[in-house]
């Protein structure tokens, strides 16, 4: 695939300068002369594969190194194999353009928002304001969301503001979809560990290993690495919390819209879903037959464009995480029960409107949902009493209220599970994002232009602080919120605790105090449900579920 990106990747100033000046950020932008010099080489940095030079990173004093390979191409014989070492190069490599993303369907995405796509996609980007390799600054490795839209670690997730706040920010591309998740008996047979699938997660482990070996040259501290991501990215972080594959390669975890109580049935529908190895292999065998591929050689010979397009259109294909006993050793519940979860400080949260927007829900549909979801538990009447509705409008509002309570409580219960079983190396801090971003953003195909309210991913703009790099009509209030939120993230990356001088007081999770931290519309503590009765109801509902994920 070679869908070259045509939109300029220079600093996007449209709709920004006025708000930036009001927010006091204008002095951090490069001058026109500095921007004109952005293509000029910086002093070379030596990595294990060779030397690289970066370019001006968006804010004054920040350098970005783009498209640096952390592993070899995954094409040909390397398709559906663990990542292999990156090739070396002679001389100095200009890391001044974004590397390719993994081949994936791009239907419905404007052509000027599609990066180059190639199986040679295992590359990363580094933003740093360090002045020497001895600075030892905290590091944030950020994983993108996606699933039905574009998965890419390109300039969407710009790390300049966090870099200016003292963090070395790393984003990366890894395998996704069929290329990142296919399991098959023949792949299992040829592997050294007796499993298959989870290729994209193994790519993330390889990137973390690269960071451990090389980030010091960019002024980062390999002993203070935060692994973070949203949605699909947060699901990978969750898998690696349960896994031993990345143990010791990261020291804090940041999950945006990524965790739920391990009996929550929503897990089975979300990005953290997983299947047994046998089920995943059966799915892969069926897909190979439908693709007309007889054996691994035929599968690896398939054109990448055709493969990802047909696999994405196949309703029976599933590329969720695989319980292979190696990358994902067991269910999340079992890992927690065995006290085998990675013991690190955690910061995690959900967005207010991530799952609660149902404007077209009718009263009849609402009552039918109550009967089907809560009737078998004998809780339907209680639900309708706590969330009463007698019109279609009220039904939609009450469903949203239920969904918001359920998500907050589920994340709170997970936090208690993790804190009580993983160990005592650090606290768990949870949040509830409530700021509604203004307008819409046509620079982020992972979100698109139709998301409304405080939608899933709306917090990421502020957590990373890359507002100036998008086309939304941000206000000075948005820039103030982003500055505070990104400062909390920088503090967490540095110390494992988002609290600090002049920052809002953010209590750690305590099981006896059912509260979370509201971020966005205001900064302060908030109950995890709208009433004690609703809290008790949601707990009863979740704890009564038969499944354990």
C-alpha positions in Angstrom: 0.0 0.0 0.0 1.2 3.5 -0.7 -1.5 6.0 0.1 0.7 9.0 0.5 -0.5 11.7 2.8 -0.9 15.0 1.0 -2.1 17.3 3.8 0.7 19.5 5.1 2.2 18.2 8.4 3.4 21.7 9.4 2.0 23.3 12.5 -1.7 23.8 12.1 -2.4 27.4 13.0 -6.0 27.6 11.7 -8.4 28.8 14.4 -5.6 28.7 16.9 -3.6 31.9 17.2 -6.3 34.0 18.9 -7.1 31.3 21.5 -3.5 30.5 22.0 -2.6 34.2 22.7 -5.5 34.4 25.2 -4.2 31.2 26.9 -0.7 32.5 27.1 0.7 29.8 24.8 1.7 32.0 21.9 5.2 32.5 23.3 5.9 28.8 23.1 5.2 28.6 19.3 8.2 28.7 17.0 8.7 32.0 15.2 8.4 32.1 11.4 12.2 31.9 11.2 12.3 28.9 13.5 9.6 27.2 11.5 11.5 27.9 8.3 14.5 26.2 9.9 12.4 23.2 11.0 13.8 21.1 8.1 17.4 21.8 9.2 19.1 18.8 10.9 19.5 18.8 14.7 22.6 17.3 16.3 22.6 13.6 15.5 21.4 11.2 18.2 22.9 7.7 18.2 20.6 4.8 18.5 21.4 1.1 18.3 20.6 1.1 14.6 22.4 4.3 13.6 22.3 8.0 14.0 19.1 10.2 13.5 18.4 13.8 13.4 15.0 15.4 14.2 13.1 18.6 13.4 11.4 21.3 15.2 8.6 19.7 17.2 5.7 22.2 17.2 6.5 24.2 20.4 9.7 26.2 21.1 12.5 24.0 22.4 10.9 20.7 21.4 12.4 18.4 18.8 10.6 15.5 17.2 12.2 12.4 15.6 9.7 10.9 13.2 9.4 7.4 11.8 12.3 5.8 13.6 12.2 2.0 13.0 12.1 -0.1 16.2 11.8 -3.5 14.4 12.0 -4.9 10.9 9.3 -5.0 8.2 6.5 -7.4 8.8 6.1 -8.2 5.2 6.7 -11.6 3.5 8.1 -14.2 5.8 7.7 -11.9 8.8 3.9 -11.6 8.4 2.4 -13.1 11.5 5.7 -13.6 13.3 7.0 -11.9 16.4 8.8 -8.6 15.5 12.3 -9.0 14.3 15.3 -6.6 15.0 15.3 -3.4 13.1 17.9 -3.1 10.3 20.9 -0.8 10.8 21.9 2.1 8.5 25.1 3.9 7.7 25.5 7.6 8.0 22.8 9.9 9.5 19.1 9.2 9.0 16.9 12.3 8.7 13.9 11.4 11.0 11.8 14.2 9.5 8.7 12.4 8.1 6.1 10.1 9.6 6.6 6.4 9.1 4.0 4.2 7.4 1.1 2.8 9.4 -0.1 -0.8 9.2 -2.2 -1.6 6.2 -5.9 -1.2 7.1 -9.2 -0.3 5.5 -9.6 3.4 5.0 -13.2 3.5 3.5 -14.9 6.8 4.5 -11.7 8.6 5.5 -10.7 11.6 3.4 -7.7 10.8 1.2 -5.7 13.7 2.7 -6.0 12.1 6.1 -4.6 8.7 5.2 -0.9 8.2 5.9 1.3 5.9 3.9 0.3 2.3 4.6 2.9 -0.5 4.5 3.8 -3.7 6.2 7.1 -2.0 7.0 5.2 -0.1 9.8 7.0 -0.8 13.0 8.2 2.7 13.7 7.9 5.3 16.4 8.1 9.1 17.0 9.8 10.9 19.8 9.2 14.4 21.2 11.7 15.7 23.6 12.9 19.0 25.0 15.9 17.5 26.7 19.2 19.3 26.1 21.4 16.3 26.8 21.3 12.5 27.1 21.9 12.9 30.8 18.6 14.7 31.5 16.8 11.5 32.5 13.3 12.8 32.0 10.2 10.7 32.5 8.8 8.9 29.4 5.3 8.4 28.1 4.8 5.7 25.5 1.3 6.4 24.0 -0.8 3.8 22.1 -3.6 4.9 19.7 -7.2 4.0 19.6 -9.0 3.0 16.5 -10.8 -0.3 15.6 -13.3 0.9 13.0 -11.4 3.9 11.9 -7.7 4.8 11.3 -5.1 3.3 13.6 -2.0 5.4 13.5 0.5 7.0 15.8 1.1 9.9 13.5 0.9 13.6 14.2 -2.6 13.3 15.5 -1.2 12.5 19.0 1.3 15.4 19.1 3.6 15.2 22.1 4.9 18.8 22.1 3.1 20.2 25.1 4.0 17.3 27.4 7.6 17.4 26.1 7.7 21.1 27.0 6.5 20.1 30.5 9.5 17.8 30.9 8.2 14.4 29.5 9.8 12.5 26.6 6.8 11.4 24.6 6.8 8.3 22.3 4.0 7.3 19.9 4.3 4.3 17.7 2.7 2.2 14.9 2.0 -1.5 15.4 0.1 -4.2 13.5 -3.7 -4.0 13.6 -6.7 -5.9 12.3 -6.0 -9.2 10.5 -2.3 -8.4 10.4 -2.1 -7.8 14.1 -4.5 -10.5 15.4 -4.8 -13.5 13.2 -4.5 -16.8 15.0 -4.1 -20.1 13.1 -3.1 -23.7 14.1 -0.1 -23.5 11.6 1.0 -20.2 13.1 0.8 -21.8 16.6 2.8 -24.8 15.4 5.7 -22.7 14.0 5.9 -20.4 17.0 8.5 -20.9 19.7 5.9 -20.5 22.5 3.0 -22.5 21.2 0.6 -19.7 20.4 -0.5 -17.2 17.8 -2.5 -14.0 17.5 -1.5 -10.9 19.6 1.0 -9.8 17.0 0.2 -6.1 17.6 0.7 -6.5 21.3 4.1 -8.2 20.7 5.0 -5.2 18.6 4.2 -2.9 21.6 6.5 -5.0 23.7 9.3 -4.7 21.1 8.8 -0.9 21.1 9.1 -0.9 24.9 12.3 -2.9 24.7 13.6 -0.4 22.1 12.7 2.4 24.5 14.6 0.7 27.3 17.7 0.4 25.2 17.6 3.8 23.4 15.5 6.4 25.1 18.4 7.6 27.3 20.0 9.1 24.1 17.0 11.3 23.7 17.1 12.5 27.4 14.6 10.0 28.7 14.8 7.9 31.8 14.3 4.1 31.0 13.4 3.5 34.6 10.5 6.0 34.6 8.3 4.8 31.6 4.6 5.3 31.6 2.6 3.1 29.2 -0.6 4.8 28.2 -3.3 4.6 25.6 -7.0 5.1 24.9 -9.7 2.6 23.8 -7.9 0.0 21.8 -4.6 1.3 23.1 -5.8 1.2 26.7 -6.9 -2.4 26.1 -3.4 -3.3 25.1 -2.1 -1.7 28.3 -4.6 -3.8 30.2 -3.4 -6.9 28.5 0.2 -6.0 29.4 -0.7 -5.4 33.0 -1.9 -9.1 33.0 1.1 -10.3 31.0 4.7 -11.0 31.9 6.0 -10.0 28.5 6.6 -6.3 29.3 7.3 -6.7 33.0 10.0 -4.1 34.1 9.7 -2.2 30.8 7.2 0.3 32.1 6.6 1.7 35.6 3.2 3.4 35.5 0.0 2.8 33.5 -2.4 5.3 32.0 -5.6 3.9 30.6 -8.2 6.2 29.0 -11.6 4.3 28.5 -9.8 1.0 29.0 -10.8 -0.9 32.1 -14.0 -2.3 33.6 -14.8 -4.6 36.5 -13.9 -8.1 35.4 -17.5 -9.4 35.5 -18.8 -6.5 33.5 -20.4 -8.0 30.3 -19.4 -4.9 28.4 -15.9 -6.3 28.2 -17.0 -9.0 25.8 -18.2 -6.2 23.4 -15.3 -3.9 23.8 -11.6 -3.6 22.8 -10.4 -5.7 25.8 -12.4 -8.8 24.7 -10.5 -12.0 24.4 -11.0 -15.6 23.2 -9.4 -18.9 23.9 -6.5 -20.0 21.6 -8.7 -22.8 20.3 -11.5 -20.4 19.3 -9.1 -17.9 17.8 -7.5 -20.7 15.7 -10.8 -21.9 14.5 -11.7 -18.4 13.5 -8.4 -18.1 11.6 -8.9 -21.4 9.9 -12.3 -20.4 8.7 -11.1 -17.0 7.4 -8.2 -18.6 5.5 -10.7 -21.0 3.8 -12.9 -18.1 2.8 -9.9 -16.2 1.5 -9.0 -19.3 -0.6 -5.6 -19.6 1.1 -4.3 -23.2 1.6 -1.5 -23.0 4.1 0.7 -20.3 5.5 2.7 -19.8 2.3 -0.6 -18.9 0.5 -1.7 -16.6 3.4 1.6 -14.8 3.4 1.5 -14.4 -0.4 -1.8 -12.6 -0.3 -1.7 -8.9 -1.3 -2.0 -6.8 1.8 -4.6 -4.5 0.3 -6.8 -7.4 -0.6 -6.2 -9.2 2.6 -7.2 -6.4 5.0 -10.1 -5.3 2.9 -11.7 -8.8 2.7 -10.9 -9.6 6.3 -12.5 -6.4 7.6 -15.6 -7.1 5.5 -15.9 -10.6 6.8 -18.6 -10.7 9.6 -17.2 -13.9 11.1 -13.7 -12.5 11.5 -12.6 -11.5 14.9 -9.1 -10.2 15.9 -9.5 -9.6 19.6 -6.9 -10.6 22.2 -6.1 -14.3 22.5 -5.6 -16.3 25.7 -2.4 -17.9 24.3 -0.8 -18.5 27.7 2.2 -16.4 26.6 1.2 -12.8 25.8 -2.1 -13.1 27.7 -1.6 -15.9 30.2 -5.2 -16.1 31.6 -8.4 -14.1 32.0 -8.2 -10.7 33.7 -10.1 -12.2 36.7 -7.8 -15.1 37.0 -4.7 -13.0 36.8 -6.0 -10.6 39.5 -7.0 -13.5 41.7 -3.6 -15.0 41.4 -2.1 -11.7 42.4 0.0 -11.8 39.2 -1.0 -8.4 37.8 1.9 -6.0 37.1 2.4 -3.9 40.2 2.6 -0.2 39.1 0.7 3.0 39.8 -2.4 3.4 37.6 -4.3 6.4 36.3 -7.5 5.5 34.5 -10.8 7.1 33.6 -13.9 7.2 31.4 -15.7 9.9 29.4 -19.2 11.1 30.3 -20.8 10.3 26.9 -18.7 7.3 25.9 -21.6 4.9 26.1 -24.6 6.8 27.2 -25.8 8.7 24.1 -29.1 7.1 22.9 -31.1 10.1 21.5 -33.3 7.8 19.4 -34.3 5.4 22.1 -38.0 5.0 22.6 -39.9 4.3 25.8 -40.9 0.9 24.6 -37.3 0.0 23.7 -36.1 1.3 27.1 -38.6 -0.9 28.9 -37.7 -3.9 26.7 -34.1 -3.3 27.6 -34.9 -3.3 31.3 -36.8 -6.5 31.0 -34.1 -8.3 29.0 -31.1 -7.0 30.9 -32.4 -7.0 34.5 -35.5 -9.2 34.4 -33.6 -12.5 34.8 -31.9 -11.0 37.9 -35.2 -9.8 39.4 -34.0 -6.2 39.1 -36.2 -4.8 36.3 -38.6 -3.0 38.6 -35.8 -1.6 40.7 -34.1 -0.3 37.5 -37.2 1.4 36.3 -37.8 3.0 39.7 -34.3 4.3 39.9 -34.3 5.5 36.3 -37.9 6.4 35.7 -39.2 7.4 32.3 -42.7 7.9 30.8 -41.8 9.5 27.4 -39.3 8.7 24.7 -37.2 11.8 25.7 -37.1 10.7 29.3 -36.2 7.2 28.2 -33.2 8.4 26.3 -32.1 10.6 29.2 -32.5 7.9 31.8 -30.6 5.4 29.6 -27.7 7.9 29.4 -27.9 8.3 33.2 -27.7 4.6 33.7 -24.8 4.1 31.3 -22.8 6.9 33.0 -23.4 5.4 36.4 -22.5 1.9 35.2 -19.2 3.0 33.6 -18.1 5.0 36.6 -18.9 2.2 39.1 -17.4 -0.4 36.8 -14.1 1.5 36.6 -14.2 2.1 40.4 -14.7 -1.6 41.1 -11.9 -2.5 38.8 -9.6 0.0 40.6 -10.4 -1.8 43.9 -9.7 -5.2 42.3 -6.4 -4.0 41.0 -5.3 -2.2 44.1 -6.2 -5.1 46.4 -4.4 -7.7 44.4 -1.5 -6.2 42.4 0.5 -4.9 45.3 1.4 -1.7 47.0 3.9 0.0 44.7 1.6 2.9 44.0 -1.9 4.2 44.1 -4.8 3.9 41.7 -6.3 7.3 40.6 -9.5 7.3 38.5 -11.2 10.1 36.7 -14.5 11.0 34.9 -14.1 13.3 31.9 -16.9 15.9 31.5 -15.6 18.6 29.1 -17.3 18.7 25.8 -14.8 19.8 23.0 -16.1 22.6 20.9 -17.1 22.1 17.2 -15.7 19.1 15.4 -12.3 17.9 14.3 -11.6 16.8 10.7 -7.9 16.1 11.5 -8.6 13.0 13.6 -10.2 10.1 11.6 -10.0 7.9 14.7 -12.9 10.1 16.1 -14.4 11.6 13.0 -16.8 14.4 12.8 -20.0 12.8 14.2 -19.0 12.2 17.8 -20.9 14.4 20.2 -20.8 15.3 23.9 -17.9 14.3 26.0 -17.3 11.3 23.7 -14.8 8.5 24.1 -11.4 10.0 23.3 -12.4 13.6 24.0 -10.2 13.5 27.1 -7.1 12.6 25.0 -6.9 16.0 23.5 -6.4 17.4 27.0 -4.4 14.6 28.6 -1.7 15.0 25.9 -2.5 18.7 25.4 -2.4 18.7 21.6 -5.2 21.1 21.1 -3.2 23.5 18.9 -2.5 20.6 16.5 -6.2 20.2 15.5 -8.9 22.2 13.7 -11.5 22.5 16.6 -12.5 26.0 17.6 -10.8 25.8 21.0 -11.3 28.6 23.5 -9.0 30.0 26.1 -10.9 27.9 28.7 -10.0 24.7 26.7 -6.3 25.7 26.7 -6.4 26.3 30.5 -8.1 22.9 31.0 -5.5 21.2 28.8 -2.7 22.9 30.6 -3.9 21.7 34.0 -4.8 18.2 32.7 -1.5 17.7 30.9 0.4 18.9 34.0 -1.4 16.2 36.0 -0.2 13.6 33.4 3.3 15.0 33.5 3.4 14.8 37.2 2.1 11.2 37.1 4.7 10.3 34.5 7.4 11.7 36.8 6.3 10.4 40.2 3.4 7.9 39.7 1.0 10.4 41.4 -0.9 13.2 39.5 -0.9 15.5 42.5 1.6 18.4 42.7 2.0 22.0 43.7 -0.8 24.3 42.2 -2.6 21.3 40.8 -6.1 20.2 41.9 -6.1 17.8 44.8 -6.7 14.3 43.3 -7.4 11.6 46.0 -6.3 8.1 45.3 -9.0 5.4 45.1 -10.2 4.1 48.4 -12.8 1.2 48.4 -14.7 2.7 51.3 -15.0 6.1 49.6 -16.9 5.6 46.3 -15.7 8.7 44.5 -13.7 9.6 41.4 -12.0 12.8 40.2 -14.0 14.9 37.7 -11.8 16.4 35.1 -12.8 18.9 32.4 -15.9 20.9 33.1 -14.6 21.2 36.6 -11.8 19.7 38.7 -12.9 18.1 41.9 -14.2 14.8 43.5 -17.4 13.3 42.3 -19.5 10.3 43.5 -19.2 7.3 41.3 -23.0 7.1 41.0 -25.7 9.7 41.2 -27.1 8.3 44.4 -26.3 5.7 47.1 -29.3 3.6 45.8 -28.0 3.7 42.3 -24.5 2.8 43.5 -25.9 -0.3 45.3 -28.0 -1.2 42.3 -25.0 -1.1 39.9 -22.8 -3.1 42.3 -25.5 -5.7 42.6 -26.0 -5.9 38.9 -22.3 -6.2 38.1 -21.5 -8.7 40.9 -24.4 -10.9 39.8 -23.1 -11.5 36.3 -22.2 -15.1 35.5 -19.2 -14.5 33.4 -15.7 -13.6 34.5 -13.5 -12.0 31.8 
